[in-house]
Amino acid sequence: MLRIVIADDHPLFRMGLKYALSAQGFDVVAEAEDGRAAVTVCQETRPDVVLLDIKMPQLDGLEACQLIKDSYSPAIVIMLSTFDEPAIIGAAKRAGATAYLSKETDPATLAGLLRDIVKNPDKNWLPSVDVPQLTPRETEVLALLAQGQTNKAIAKRLGVSPETVKDHLTGIYRKLEVRDRLSAVREAQSLGLLRLEGA
C-alpha cells in the first residue's frame, strides 16, 4: 500500500482528496496545510509519494519540493495545481518534482497515474514545454528590456549601436510571437526565459 502525504492549504480539498485516495486503496499517512509543515511531516512519516499544491503559505510548493528532495530524496513528489504556465512547470522540474498533474484530474485517473508514476519514476511525467531558443545576445537584450531600459541605454550597456539593439528586438519579437516590449517581457516570464520572483 502506497503511503501518501497531501499538502494543500484548502482543508476541503485535502479532505476530499484523502477520501478519494483512501477509497482507491492508498494510505494517506499525513496532511499539511502549508509548505513548511509538508517538509516536517515528510521527515517524520517517510512517505512513498508527496502531493504538493503549488501555492501555499509559509513555503510554496516549489520551495517545499526542493527541501523535501534535499532532505528525503526517496519520496516521489507530485505537484498538483490549476496553473499550467511553462515557467512554473520548468521550476517544478528544477525543484525535483517527478510529475505535474492538474487538480481537476478525477480520482480514478489520479489513482492510476500515481501507481504508474511509482512503477516508472524515471519516465518523463512532466508536460513538455515548447520554449523558443534565444541567442545569448538576445537573452542579454531581453534581460535589460525587463529592467525597463531604453534601446539607447541597452546599446550603451552592450557596446553596440541602437540599430543593432533594434535588430535583436525584432528577432525576439518574432521568436516570442509578440509585437511590443511589454508583451515580450510577459511572454518571456511565462516561458521561464526570465527568472520569476519566487520561482
ABEGO torsion letter per residue (X at the ends): XBBBBBBBABAAAAAAAAAAAAAAGBBBABBBABAAAAAAAAAAAGBABBBBBABBBGBBAAAAAAAAAAABAABBBBBBBABABAAAAAAAAAAGBABBBBAABBAAAAAAAAAAAAABAABBABBBBBBBBBBAAAAAAAAAAAAGBBAAAAAAAAGBBAAAAAAAAAAAAAAAGBABAAAAAAAAAAAGABBBBGX
